[in-house]
Amino acid sequence: MCLRYVLVFILLSAASRVGDCSAKYAPDFIHPCNNTEPACLIKATQDAIPQFCKGLPHLGVPPLDPFVIDELPIQLPGIKVTFYEGKATGLRKCQVINVEAYLEKNVFILEVRCNITIKGKYTAVGRLLLFPINGEGDSKIKIADFIHPCNNTEPACLIKATQDAIPQFCKGLPHLGVPPLDPFVIDELPIQLPGIKVTFYEGKATGLRKCQVINVEAYLEKNVFILEVRCNITIKGKYTAVGRLLLFPINGEGDSKIKIVNSIIKLNINTKYFKDAEGRDHFGIKNYKYTFDYGERIVYTINNLFKGNPELSNTVLQFLNENWRIVTEEFGQPVVDFALNVTVSTAKKFFDAVPYDELLNVPIPKY
């Protein structure tokens, strides 16, 4: 209930500042729509939020991120809480879910998803549920729908926090500039191996959002982060292949599907720390190494391995599936390299966008 008052206070203040701005001329980051279709309104609103939340001093509009809470007294049944010397951050990275405008009815609907952190001081006197309260000190409230920061670096907490974050992270976070990883798009991936050239194209890999986290270790002082996951991954798309694969001459083109069951991926990441333009600390990735176990089974479904000869194509396909591990070790490395490079690059974008103190409630090492 207390948190609801804080959020209402912030949102009402934000709404009043929109009104102040609308009385002036439109800044250049505002992209007016030619209609009231939600698709255009959502994009225009998303484009405007970051700059609007930074503040527009030339229009007399103060910043909303950080949003300053000088003092906010809240009187609830049985207890009085006062927040003061506080700041709320995160509004500029809100993701717009829906916008509807009914001009004739004077109605405007805005729905956003936000990760908000509120830091400051507080006093509290009274009774909260069954407990008498008489407190004063520092406070931090984090409102996030998928990031659950740990208060330590114990693997049990890190594993759970990582597992909680993976589904939303893999869906993509467009408001943070983080593209989706599930589905993971393979526009074109040429692979040149001894004796054969294979090109995958118009492909998609799915399954990463359902990966199971096996282990997470963080050694902050040593700049080391270890992540181990188990995944079932399916890759579908088109291919061309010319050359020789093991004993067989190949000249194929068609559709392909590769299903990887219970693969184990272990990443050993060398980390770094850095400050953004606003002076906030961030977690970063310097480089990484990995090991990849192809798991229990890989199933190939590939048509037309020999153009115009379906019988021979099926014979070779049967051989590939019966000897899946040998085949995969022959040409799987470039595919895994490509996938992990894109995954780590995506993680870097996430860490660039989200400050360290929103990911981990542990003091950052000196750097």
N, C-alpha and C positions, 0 to 999 in steps of 0.2 A: 504493500500500500504506500509506504514511504517513497519507494522508488518511482511509483506512478506519479506522485506529485512532482518529483524532480524532472521526469520526462515531459510532463505537461507544461511545466515552467519553461523548459528549453524550447519546446515546439511552439508555444504561444509567442515566445520572444522572436522565434524565427519567422512566424507568420506576420508579425507586426513589421518586421524589417522588409519583408517582401512588399508590403503595402507602401512603405517609405520609398522603395526603389521604383515602384510602378508609376509614381507621380512624376518621375524624371524621364529623360530620354533613355532609350534602350542601349545598354552597353554592347560592344561588338561580339561578346561571347553568346549573346542571345540570338537564336536562330528561329525566327517566327514561322509558324505553320500556316499553310494556305487553307487548312480545314481543321476540323476538330476530331479527326481520326486518332484513336489512341496510339497507334504505331508512331505517328509523327510527334505527338505530344510527349510520349515517353522518351524518344531520342532527344528532343529539344530540351526537356527537363534534365536528362542525364548530362547533356553537354554543358548546361548552365551551372549545375550544382558545385563543382570544384571551385570555379572562380567566384561564385556568389558567396560560398562559405569562407573564402579568404578575406572577404570584406571589400567594400567599394568606397573608400574614403572620399573620393571626389563626388559621390552621391550622398554622402552622409550615412552610409550603411556600414556599421561596424562588423567585424568578423564573427562568424559562428563556429569556426574551427581554428584555434581553440575558442570555446565559448566560456566566458568568464562568469563565475557565480560568486559575486561579492558576499552575499549573505542570503540564505533562503531558510526562513523559519517554517517548520511544519508542525502543526498541532494536530495530533491524532488522539483518539480515545485512549487515555491512560498514559500517553507519553508525548513529550515534546522533543523534536530533533531539529537542530540547526546546522545546516551546512554553510561553511564560509571559506574564503580564500581558495576557492575551487576552480577547476577547469575541466571542461568536457571536450574530448577530442574524438574524431571519427566521422563527423557528419559529412565532410567533403568526399568521403568514399562510399556514401550510401548508394545502394543499387536501386534504381527506380523499377518497380514491379508493374505499376499500373497508373495511368492518368486518364481521367475522364472530365470533360468540360461540357456542361449544359448551360449555354449562354443565356437562353431565354428564361431559364429557371434560376439563374444566378447561383449555380451550384458547380463546385470544382472539387474533384476527388483525387487525392494523391496517396499512393501506397508505395512505401520504400522499405528496403531491408538494410539495416545498419548494424555495424559493430561499434559500440560507443564505450569509451572509457572515461570515468569521472574520478578525478583525484582532488583531494582537498582535506580540510579539517572539519571536525564535527563536535557537537556536544549533544548528549542525549540524557534525559532525566525522565523517569517514569517506569512503566512496566510494559515489557514486550512479551506477549503470550503469557507464559507462566513465570517469567523471570523479571525480577527487579533490575532496572538498568540505571546506572549513574556513571556515564562515560564521557571521555573527552580525549581527542587525539587525531591521528591521521586516518584517512579512509581512502579506499580505492574500490570502485564498483565497475565491473566490466560487463557490458551487455553485448553478447555475441551469440549468433545462432549456431556456429559450428566450431569456433576456436575456444578451447577450454584450457587456459594456461595452468601449468603445474607450479607449485610452490617450492619444488625441489627438482633434482635431476635423477630421482629414483626411476629405474626402468619401468616399474609397474604403472606409474602415472604417465610417463612419456608414451608408453605403448597405447594406453587408453585414449590420451589426447590426440595422438596421431591417427588412431583408428576412427575417432569421431570426426576428424577433419577431412579424411580422404574422400568420402563421397561428394561433398560440396566442392572441394578443391578440384576434383576430376571433372565436375560439371562445367567448370570454368567460372571466372569472376570478371566479367567484362568491365565492370565499373572500376576494377583495379588493373585492367590491362592484362589479365591472366587468361589465356585461351583454354578451351576444354581439352582434357586428355582422354575423355571417354564419352563419345568416340574420339579416337586419335586418328587424324587424317593423314594418309600417305598419298600425296599428290603424285610423286614419282620417286622411285628408289632404284637406281641402277646398281647392280652388284657384279663386279668383274672378278671371277675366280679362275684358278688355273684350268683352262680347257673349256670354260663355259661362261656365257654372259646372260644374266637374268635381270629383267626389269619388272618391278612391281609398280602398278600405277592405278589410279582411281580406287585406292584402297582405304579401308577403315579397320582399326583395331579396337575391340571392345573388351571390357572386363576389369580394367584397372580400378574402377570405383568400388569393386567388390573384393579387392585384395585384402588378405588377412595379415595384420601386423604381427610378426613373430617376436621381434626384438627391436628396441631403440636404446641407444646409449649416447649420452652427451658428456663430453669432457671439455668444459668451457675454457679452462685455463690452458689446455693443450690444443685448443682449436680443432677438436676431432668430434665428428658426429657419425654414428653408425646406425643404419636402418636396414632391417631384414624383413622381407614380406614374401608371402605365398600367394600366387595369382593363377587364375584360369583365364587365359587370353585367347580370343578368336580373331583371326585376321582374314578379312575377305577383300577381294579385289580382282583386278585383271593382271595378266602377266605375259611376257614374251621370254623365250629361252632358246638360245642357240649354242650348240657345242656338245660337250660330252660330260655326263654325270655318272661317276663311277664307271660301270661297264657299258653304259648305254649312250649312244648318240641321241641327242635331243634337238628337235626343231619344232617347238610348240608355241601356241598362242591361244589364250582363252581365259576362262574364269578359274579362280583359285580360292581355296579356303583352307586355312591352317588352324587347327585347334590344339592349344597347349594346355595340358592338364597338370595342375599343381606344380608349376615352376617356382623355383626359389631364387629370389634376387637379393643380393646383399651389397649395399652401398657403403663404402668407407669414404667419408667426405672430409676434406680439409676446409675449415671454416675461417671466416674473418669477421671483423666488426667495422662498421663505418657510420658516419653521420650524414644525414640528408641536409638539404638546403635550410631546413628549419632547426637544425641542431639536434634532431632526435636520433638515437642510436638504432642501428639495424644489424640484423644477422645476415651474413653473406657467405657465398660459396667460392672458394679459390679454385679447387680442382677436386677430382674424385677418382676412385678406382672401384671396380665392381667384380663380383663373381656371379655367375648365372648357371643354375642347375635346371636343365630342361624338364625335370619333373618325372611324373609317372608315365606319361604317354604323349605323343604328338600324332595327330591324325591329319593326313593330307587328303584333300578332295580337289583334284586338279584335272580338268578335262583337256583333251586335244594336245597331249604331250607330243604326239606325232601327227602332224597335220594329215588328215584324210585317212588315218589308220586307227580306228577306235579300238580294235582288238589289241594291237601292240601298245597303245596308250594305256589301256586297262592293265595289261601285264606289268608294265613299268610302274604304274601307280601302286599295284599290289606289292611289288618289291620295295617301293619307297616306304610303305606303311609297315611292312614286316621288318625293315631295317631302319626304322625311323631315327634311332639315335646316331647311327653312323652317318646317315644323310644329313641330319641337322647339324652335326659337328662339322660337316663339310662346308655348308653355306649359311649356317645360322648366325655366325658371329657378326657380319655386317648389319643384319637386321636388328640385332640386339643393341649394337653400338648406336645405330641411328635412333632407335626408340629411347634409349637412356639419355642420349644427348639432348633430345627434344624435351624429355621429362625434366632433366636438371635445369635446362634453360627456362622452362616454365616455372620451376621452383624459384629460380633467381628473380624472376619478375614479381613473384608473390612476396619474397623477402624484401625486395626494393620498395614495395608498396605498403607493407605492414611493419610498423616499428617493433623493435625487440621487446619492449615492455608490454606489448599486447599479445606476445607469444609465450613469454616465460616470466614468472614472478620470482626471478632469481637475480641478484645483482650482477650486472654485466662486468666481466673482467676488465682491468685497465688495458688500454691499447693505444 
